[in-house]
Amino acid sequence: MTEYILEANNLKKYFPIFGGVFSRVEGYVKAVDDVTFKIRKGETFGLVGESGCGKSTTGRTILNLLKPTGGSVTFNGKVIFDVENKHTLNKKETRALRRNMQIIFQDPGSCLDPRMNVASLIGEGLLEHGLAKKREIMDKAVELLELCGLRGECVHRYPHEFSGGQRQRIAIARALALAPKFIVGDEPIAALDVSIQAQVLTLMQELKEKLGLTYMFISHDLGVVKYFCDSTCVMYLGSIVEQASSERLFSNPLHPYTKCLLAAIPKSNPRETKERIILSGDVPSPADPPKGCKFHTRCPQAKDICKDTVPLMKEIATDHHVCCHLY
């Protein structure tokens, strides 16, 4: 029996749009709209899509960093929130959750306080949760830094004294300080040079195997996701359109949007030819998404039914789900 560490069901996150003289709510930006997925314990789950599709909002909502509009999330069999049934964790339960669920942000420069040295940055969470005494912080920080490939004597330095790749290693060390079971990587390598990206990915893979971690890896770089993730979920305009194992999804994409994304991946061999798929039009606004299938306004294979009827998620093959009227 497959053991899932996290399950999200019909997850929604809407942001209100205020307007008029009295700043009344005139509509909503549907950043995450009825998203459902499961993450197996010990796997790396990839969430991909173009900018603005709701990837980062999904990651922050399942961590309860953003208040959900609808749906439910279960972590290790415990319900984090269930909006419809008005269930949420109390303050004590939320603190315990923070220890097991951490996040690595995209830009380490903005998420590390420039006024704190590395030892304070890493030790802050340990002190807050009572996992170490003040005199033990220095040793813990040195241990975590060395685990992430940095020298222990760096604990006295400040974030501005490090390169971008080194700052991201510090951010990873800080995320590991509370010994979490699940980590959301919100495009953790997007701000790094290509050579440094490979080093950070290798580090994350080694940490996963050594510490038994589960990752949710958010990215718009499908080449990286193919290499790094065990399974992949494709989002478009706040909704999931396809989900499968990475091997199956990259070898046999089904949804027209997935095919377009894969066609945009640069080839390492310049002489290799491939079919180019050019999408027409712009991405619709999440404040006013199209009726029916959200992708039909740009889809080269759209039918009449796509304009009026929302497609349902179907399992086409084992663990391969697609949301499209073509199937």
Disulfide bonds with the S-S distance in Angstrom:
none
